[in-house]
Amino acid sequence: MLSHRARFASFLASRVDSERVVEDLLQAAYVKAIEKGASLRDTERAVAWFYRLLRNAVTDHYRHRNAESRVLEREAREPVAVQPEPGAEPKVCACLHGVLPSLKPEYARMVRRVDLEEHPVSEVAREAGVTPNNAMVRLHRARQALKTRLQHTCGACAARGCLDCSCQSARS
């Protein structure tokens, strides 16, 4: 199977839009081939069988991507309204402002504009020249990256929400 790797990769590259997806699908197909290879009775048809695995992987990839797009579009159309407690002014962890510049610039801008300045995702998407769906994906990835950086910076308090923590002042 490995001797056909270039042909398999070319097959996938003609059907998906990025080299990263090609590699992901190819690796997943290799894993599936190892798991299910014992059921293959005719070893002469192994290459054809593997192409069938690749076709199924491409189909699953697009199904997953389409389902994810529908969810993100629905989230973009239905903004979540969070009502703060009366008299309670929300506080943001002071560490956030130190960590935010370490993110990719487009991620930092998304978090700043949507989460801190409370602009609608559709408006920020228009400013960035991307679709609202793409902006939602960027925002999700930006929040994940920010969470990871805050957990690294703040430690345990970040896992509990990291609101108005004192970890910065404790380090000083």
Salt bridges, closest charged atoms under 4 A:
ASP17 OD2 - ARG65 NH1 2.86
GLU23 OE1 - ARG5 NH2 2.59
ASP24 OD2 - ARG20 NH1 2.99
ASP60 OD1 - ARG63 NH1 3.52
GLU106 OE2 - LYS104 NZ 3.82
ASP115 OD1 - ARG143 NH2 2.61
GLU117 OE1 - ARG113 NH1 2.77
GLU117 OE1 - HIS119 NE2 3.51
GLU123 OE2 - ARG113 NH2 3.59
GLU123 OE2 - HIS119 ND1 2.94
GLU127 OE1 - ARG109 NH1 3.44
GLU127 OE2 - ARG113 NH2 2.52
ASP164 OD2 - LYS91 NZ 3.68
